[in-house]
Amino acid sequence: MFVDTLFFAALTPLLPHYADRFDLTKTGAGLLAAAYPLGVLVGGIPSGFLAARFGVKPTAITALCLIAATSIVFGYGDSIMLLDTARFAQGLASACAWTAALTWLVSSAPAGRRGEVIGSALGVAIGGAMFGPVAGAIASEAGTGPVFAAIGGLCLVVAFFALRMPAPPARAGQPLRRLGRALRNGTIIGGLWLIALPALLFGAQGVLVPLRLSALGWGALAIGAVYLVATCLEAVAAPLIGRLSDRRGRRLPVMFGLGASAVATAVLPWPEVAGVLAVTAVFSALSFGISWSPAMSFITESAERIGVDVAWGFALINLAWAPGQALGAFGGGALARATSDAVPYLLLCGACLATLIAVVHSRGARDVAGGAPESASSG
């Protein structure tokens, strides 16, 4: 998860560089950013099948090797089509890596601490995202080829150590109709929306903020520093939020995250000074990810409760995250190009407020946001 997010986040400070190099519009830059989550979307269901059928260890190791190969291809690619294809292929591998790694981890999690364990895992993944912009900034100076080849080598090192680690054995595969049962479950669908909405927010922000900072005169190093600060705070917050959701229920952090996200997206379009925009971007990134740990915990608990393998639960999480991230990046960039940056941001602000109202007032939304984990398990 660390090395995967390292490569994923490295694109952020490089996006203006690729936009200039290949003469990309905001739509083209959004497509480059969206290629990765589109790959995750395509790989979502296969990742659950592979992890449940063949085991988490072979799935994770194969995914790491593919991430290594695509990192090298992306580093030395000399056409936008090749770069888009490499990002898409890494998204396929990423779906398998996340499903296998999180299933591996949750299978060993102590009872009553799933939120904390998932939050800690997200903190490690965010650590990869923290160093990603740094790697991107270094690549802007030293060259993308050597830097991304080094990331590929790190993937292979991790794959070697994963090969030596104990893992739960593969279990009997579940028929695909069991996945359909989960998709017909209203509480799971609501939980998946709490994954998709932050992905929309991150996708749009990850395209529009770097381009805006670049237009205000900041280079790749400064943009990378903004995201370094943001991801440091996210990495610290993720396990704390997971622990809070274990002790106080899933609903409280979800409501706080939605409210903070609404404020952030309402403010993001307006700063005309790069420093003010940078501070707003840090606050927004911290706000957007608050819902993820409690929502992921709730989805996997609900899946197990209806007899669905936890690997399928994480596959569904990939399916929720991927279109949100892709639509946020590509759609946000295209809509901003056709209108202004304010339009996608304010639409997302409205989505946050509508979801918050639903969580507060709807009984079904209360079920999705969850009570204390003990009541969820007894349900």
C-alpha positions in Angstrom: 0.0 0.0 0.0 2.9 2.4 0.8 4.7 1.9 -2.5 1.5 2.0 -4.5 0.4 5.3 -3.1 4.0 6.6 -3.5 3.7 6.2 -7.2 0.1 7.4 -7.4 0.8 10.7 -5.5 4.0 11.4 -7.4 2.0 12.7 -10.3 0.5 15.6 -8.5 3.5 18.1 -8.6 4.4 16.8 -12.1 1.0 17.4 -13.6 1.8 21.0 -14.7 5.1 19.6 -16.2 3.2 17.0 -18.3 0.6 19.6 -19.2 3.3 21.8 -20.7 5.3 19.0 -22.2 2.4 17.4 -24.1 0.3 20.6 -24.5 -2.5 19.2 -22.4 -5.7 21.1 -21.6 -7.3 20.7 -18.2 -9.3 17.9 -19.7 -6.2 16.1 -20.9 -4.5 16.6 -17.6 -7.6 15.2 -15.9 -7.5 12.2 -18.1 -3.9 11.5 -17.1 -4.9 11.8 -13.5 -8.0 9.7 -14.0 -6.3 6.8 -15.9 -5.1 5.2 -12.6 -8.5 5.1 -10.9 -10.1 3.9 -14.1 -7.7 0.9 -13.9 -8.7 0.4 -10.3 -12.4 0.4 -11.4 -11.7 -2.3 -14.0 -9.6 -4.3 -11.6 -12.1 -4.1 -8.7 -14.1 -7.3 -9.1 -11.1 -9.4 -10.4 -9.1 -8.3 -7.3 -11.8 -9.7 -5.0 -11.9 -13.0 -7.0 -8.1 -13.4 -7.0 -7.7 -12.7 -3.3 -10.5 -15.0 -2.3 -9.7 -17.8 -4.8 -5.9 -17.9 -4.8 -5.0 -16.2 -1.5 -3.8 -12.8 -0.4 -0.1 -13.5 -0.7 0.1 -14.5 -4.4 -2.3 -11.7 -5.3 -0.3 -9.0 -3.4 3.1 -10.2 -4.8 1.9 -10.3 -8.4 0.4 -6.8 -8.0 3.7 -5.5 -6.6 5.6 -6.8 -9.6 3.1 -5.2 -12.0 3.3 -1.9 -10.1 7.1 -2.1 -10.5 6.9 -2.6 -14.2 4.4 0.1 -14.8 6.4 2.6 -12.7 9.5 2.1 -14.9 7.4 2.4 -18.1 5.8 5.6 -16.8 9.2 7.1 -15.9 10.7 6.6 -19.4 7.5 7.0 -21.4 7.7 9.6 -24.2 4.1 9.9 -25.4 0.9 10.8 -23.5 -0.8 7.7 -24.8 1.9 5.5 -23.2 1.7 7.4 -20.0 -2.0 7.1 -19.8 -1.7 3.3 -20.5 0.9 2.9 -17.8 -1.2 4.7 -15.2 -4.2 2.6 -16.2 -2.2 -0.7 -15.9 -0.9 0.4 -12.5 -4.5 1.0 -11.4 -5.3 -2.6 -12.2 -2.4 -3.7 -10.1 -3.3 -1.3 -7.3 -6.8 -2.8 -7.0 -5.3 -6.2 -6.4 -2.7 -4.8 -4.0 -5.2 -3.0 -1.8 -7.7 -5.8 -1.7 -5.1 -8.4 -0.9 -3.2 -6.2 1.6 -6.3 -5.1 3.5 -7.9 -8.5 3.6 -4.5 -9.9 4.8 -4.5 -7.3 7.6 -8.1 -7.5 8.7 -7.9 -11.3 8.9 -5.4 -10.7 11.7 -7.1 -7.8 13.4 -8.1 -8.1 17.1 -11.8 -8.1 17.7 -13.2 -4.6 18.3 -10.2 -2.8 16.8 -11.0 -3.1 13.1 -11.4 0.7 12.7 -8.1 1.4 14.4 -6.3 -1.3 12.3 -7.7 0.0 9.0 -6.9 3.6 10.1 -3.3 2.6 10.8 -3.1 0.9 7.4 -4.5 4.0 5.8 -1.9 6.0 7.7 0.9 3.9 6.2 -0.7 4.3 2.8 -0.9 8.0 3.3 2.8 7.9 4.3 3.4 6.7 0.7 1.2 9.6 -0.5 3.3 11.9 1.7 6.6 10.9 -0.1 4.9 10.7 -3.5 4.9 14.5 -4.1 8.5 14.6 -2.8 9.4 12.0 -5.4 7.5 13.9 -8.1 9.3 17.1 -7.2 12.7 15.3 -7.3 11.7 13.8 -10.6 11.0 17.2 -12.0 14.7 18.1 -11.3 16.5 14.8 -11.7 14.4 13.2 -14.4 11.3 10.9 -14.2 13.1 7.8 -15.5 15.6 7.3 -12.7 13.2 8.3 -9.9 10.3 6.1 -11.1 12.7 3.2 -11.8 13.8 3.5 -8.1 10.2 3.3 -7.0 9.8 0.2 -9.1 12.9 -1.3 -7.4 11.3 -0.6 -4.0 8.2 -2.5 -5.1 10.3 -5.6 -5.8 12.1 -5.3 -2.4 8.7 -5.2 -0.7 7.5 -8.2 -2.8 10.5 -10.2 -1.7 9.8 -9.5 2.0 6.0 -10.3 1.4 7.0 -13.6 0.0 8.6 -14.6 3.4 5.6 -13.4 5.5 3.0 -15.8 6.9 -0.5 -15.2 5.4 -3.9 -16.8 5.8 -4.6 -19.7 3.4 -6.8 -19.3 0.4 -10.5 -20.1 1.1 -13.1 -21.7 -1.0 -14.2 -19.1 -3.6 -17.6 -17.6 -3.4 -19.9 -17.4 -6.4 -20.4 -14.0 -8.0 -24.0 -13.9 -7.0 -22.8 -13.4 -3.4 -21.4 -10.1 -4.6 -24.8 -9.2 -6.0 -26.2 -9.8 -2.5 -23.9 -7.1 -1.1 -24.8 -4.7 -3.9 -28.5 -5.1 -3.1 -27.8 -4.3 0.6 -28.9 -0.7 1.3 -26.5 -0.1 4.2 -23.5 -1.3 2.2 -24.5 1.0 -0.7 -24.7 3.9 1.7 -21.3 3.1 3.0 -19.9 2.9 -0.5 -21.1 6.4 -1.1 -19.1 7.5 1.9 -16.0 6.1 0.0 -17.0 7.6 -3.4 -17.7 11.1 -2.2 -14.2 11.8 -0.7 -12.7 10.2 -3.9 -14.6 12.8 -6.0 -13.3 15.5 -3.8 -9.7 14.3 -3.9 -9.9 13.8 -7.7 -11.0 17.3 -8.4 -8.7 18.9 -5.9 -5.7 16.9 -7.2 -6.1 18.4 -10.7 -7.3 21.9 -10.0 -5.1 22.9 -7.1 -1.7 22.0 -8.7 -2.7 23.8 -11.9 -3.9 26.8 -10.0 -0.8 27.0 -7.9 1.3 26.7 -11.0 -0.7 29.6 -12.6 0.0 31.6 -9.5 3.7 31.1 -9.9 4.6 28.1 -7.8 6.8 25.3 -9.1 6.8 21.6 -8.7 8.9 21.7 -5.5 6.6 24.2 -3.8 3.5 22.2 -4.9 5.1 19.0 -3.6 5.7 20.7 -0.3 2.0 21.6 0.0 1.0 18.0 -0.4 3.7 16.8 1.8 2.3 18.8 4.7 -1.2 17.7 3.9 -0.3 14.0 3.8 1.7 14.3 7.0 -1.4 15.5 8.8 -3.5 12.8 7.2 -1.1 10.1 8.2 -1.3 11.2 11.9 -5.1 11.6 11.8 -6.1 8.3 10.1 -5.4 5.9 13.0 -6.8 8.4 15.5 -10.0 8.6 13.5 -10.2 4.8 13.2 -9.8 4.5 17.0 -12.5 7.0 17.6 -14.9 5.2 15.3 -14.2 1.9 17.2 -15.0 3.6 20.6 -17.7 6.1 19.7 -19.3 4.6 16.6 -18.8 5.2 12.9 -21.3 8.1 12.6 -19.5 10.8 14.6 -16.3 11.1 12.4 -18.4 10.7 9.3 -20.5 13.8 10.2 -17.5 15.8 11.2 -15.7 14.9 7.9 -18.7 15.8 5.8 -19.1 19.2 7.5 -15.4 20.1 7.2 -15.4 19.0 3.5 -18.3 21.2 2.7 -16.5 24.2 4.2 -13.3 23.3 2.3 -14.9 23.0 -1.1 -16.8 26.3 -0.6 -13.5 28.1 0.1 -11.2 26.5 -2.4 -12.2 28.4 -5.6 -11.6 31.9 -4.2 -8.0 32.4 -3.0 -6.0 34.6 -5.3 -2.7 34.3 -3.3 -0.7 31.1 -3.6 0.0 30.8 0.1 -3.7 31.2 1.0 -4.6 28.5 -1.5 -1.9 26.2 -0.2 -3.3 26.5 3.4 -6.8 25.9 2.1 -5.6 22.8 0.1 -4.0 21.3 3.2 -7.2 21.8 5.2 -9.3 20.3 2.4 -7.1 17.2 2.1 -7.3 16.6 5.8 -11.1 17.0 5.7 -11.8 14.8 2.7 -10.3 11.6 4.2 -12.0 11.6 7.5 -14.9 9.4 6.4 -12.8 6.7 4.9 -11.7 4.6 7.9 -15.1 4.4 9.5 -16.8 3.7 6.2 -14.4 1.0 5.3 -14.8 -0.6 8.7 -18.6 -0.5 8.4 -18.6 -2.0 4.9 -16.4 -5.0 5.8 -18.5 -5.6 8.9 -21.7 -5.5 7.0 -20.4 -7.8 4.3 -19.3 -10.4 6.8 -22.7 -10.1 8.5 -24.5 -11.2 5.3 -22.0 -13.9 4.6 -19.8 -12.1 2.0 -16.0 -12.7 2.1 -14.1 -9.7 3.4 -12.1 -9.7 0.2 -15.2 -8.9 -1.8 -15.9 -6.1 0.7 -12.6 -4.5 -0.1 -13.2 -5.1 -3.8 -16.4 -3.1 -3.5 -14.5 -0.4 -1.8 -12.2 -0.2 -4.8 -15.3 -0.1 -7.1 -16.6 2.9 -5.1 -13.3 4.7 -4.9 -12.3 4.4 -8.5 -15.2 6.0 -10.4 -15.2 8.8 -7.7 -11.5 9.5 -8.2 -11.7 9.3 -12.0 -14.8 11.4 -12.3 -13.4 14.0 -9.8 -10.2 14.3 -11.8 -11.5 14.1 -15.4 -14.9 15.6 -14.8 -13.6 18.3 -12.5 -11.0 19.3 -15.0 -13.3 19.3 -17.9 -16.1 21.2 -16.1 -13.6 23.8 -14.8 -12.2 24.3 -18.4 -15.8 24.8 -19.7 -16.8 27.1 -16.9 -14.5 28.0 -14.0 -12.9 26.2 -11.0 -15.8 27.4 -8.8 -18.4 25.3 -10.6 -17.1 21.8 -9.8 -16.0 22.9 -6.2 -19.5 24.3 -5.4 -21.3 21.2 -6.8 -19.1 19.0 -4.6 -19.9 21.3 -1.7 -23.6 20.7 -2.3 -23.0 17.0 -2.4 -21.3 17.1 1.0 -24.1 19.1 2.5 -26.8 16.8 1.1 -25.0 13.8 2.4 -24.5 15.4 5.8 -28.3 16.1 6.0 -29.0 12.5 5.0 -26.7 11.2 7.8 -28.3 13.5 10.3 -32.0 12.9 9.4 -32.3 9.6 7.6 -32.7 6.4 9.6 -31.0 4.5 6.7 -28.1 6.9 6.7 -27.7 6.5 10.5 -27.4 2.8 9.9 -24.7 3.4 7.3 -22.8 5.8 9.5 -23.1 3.2 12.2 -23.5 3.0 15.9 -20.9 1.5 18.2 -19.2 -1.5 16.6 -20.7 -3.8 19.2 -24.2 -3.0 18.1 -23.2 -3.4 14.5 -21.9 -6.9 15.1 -24.9 -7.9 17.1 -27.2 -6.7 14.4 
